[in-house]
Amino acid sequence: MQTIVELKNVTKEFQQKKAVNDVSFSIKQGEMVAILGANGAGKTTTMRMMLGLMKPTRGTVSLFQKDSKHKEVLERVGGMLQEVSVMDSLKVKELIQLIQSYYQHPLELSSLLELTGLHEEEWNKRTEKLSGGQKRRLNFALALAGNPDLLFLDEPTVGMDVTARENFWRKIKELNKQGKTILFTTHYLQEADEVAERIIMINKGEVVGDGTPEHLKGKLTKPRVRFQEKISYPIDFYRTLPFVAEVQKEKETVTLVATNADQLLKEIFDRQLNIHHIEVKLGRLEEVFSQLMEDTKEVDSNEHLLDAK
Ligand SMILES: Nc1ncnc2c1ncn2[C@@H]1O[C@H](COP(=O)(O)OP(=O)(O)OP(=O)(O)O)[C@@H](O)[C@H]1O
């Protein structure tokens, strides 16, 4: 598959502050990628640079092997940013038609209605009269108006209720299935885990993890072996088993946090423990995230030590 987004050693400095620090990654056509990070991690700045709205201090960004502002690129890209600002004094329909007119192959109005959940009665409203939620839907419609191949969404579900969020992701997944490449920022771990096929984790302007949710969990967390006891064994017995890092026991359900799940299972079978319903699970994404944040904190404090000398 073709690489359509490429960042090479991108840094953005604001006065003394490095908002983005030497970030490199590439994204292939058809990928669904989450950029995950806490508040202030540098997600929006990275996205604005990708969209050509901000110039990197150093490094390069290319979309479809060209500059983000190239006419052919603009035809193929749609963006929905965090701040909801739409042109006043126009009706919703007029504004959408205006944006559609900039593109050679715009998406039909009926498809836009369907995809964004904008209701027909909202078409004739003036944009300044829309509610926050309606403005967001309009912004989504504007991002899709040109029928883009590549869609950037900056924290798209902030402020949405559970149902709106589910509907939104259902539509985005549909678009992704059609072959569109989707890149979104979020600070919701669960959202990244459930929706994205790949997660790029950012902390303090740096990429600290990149891979599928399973890969990140598999590489950076300890697996859990869970089972039901047929007869009760003391908790200390489990603690003495090799490859066990931690034991949790609640009634007959036992969870062993393993340093090596395969070896631990072998051990359990060799000893013929009287248990059933054995499951092996990966650790949780929260663990990966906090571990990666901890790692970066350590680097930080070392830097402070160096500074103090
Ligand atoms: N125009 C600017 N001038 C100065 N500092 C800025 C500017 N834009 C962003 N920053 C700083 O750069 C850092 C990264 O900001 P950015 O908005 O990219 O983070 P974010 O991960 O998108 O956060 P959030 O989830 O809160 O939107 C922050 O410390 C922010 O204060």
The ligand as an ORCA input file, in Angstrom:
! r2SCAN-3c Opt
* xyz 0 1
  N       0.270     28.776     19.407
  C       0.914     28.336     20.487
  N       1.775     29.134     21.157
  C       2.437     28.689     22.244
  N       2.334     27.452     22.753
  C       1.487     26.598     22.123
  C       0.728     26.987     20.960
  N       0.005     25.936     20.559
  C       0.265     24.930     21.416
  N       1.148     25.328     22.349
  C       1.697     24.478     23.443
  O       2.225     23.296     22.865
  C       1.923     22.164     23.665
  C       1.185     21.141     22.841
  O      -0.112     21.634     22.531
  P      -1.184     20.844     21.650
  O      -2.390     21.715     21.528
  O      -0.546     20.373     20.422
  O      -1.491     19.592     22.595
  P      -2.655     18.529     22.513
  O      -2.003     17.205     22.717
  O      -3.455     18.697     21.290
  O      -3.514     18.884     23.783
  P      -5.118     18.881     24.028
  O      -5.516     17.440     24.184
  O      -5.251     19.625     25.316
  O      -5.755     19.550     22.873
  C       1.136     22.684     24.862
  O       2.028     22.842     25.939
  C       0.614     24.013     24.388
  O       0.461     24.894     25.474
*
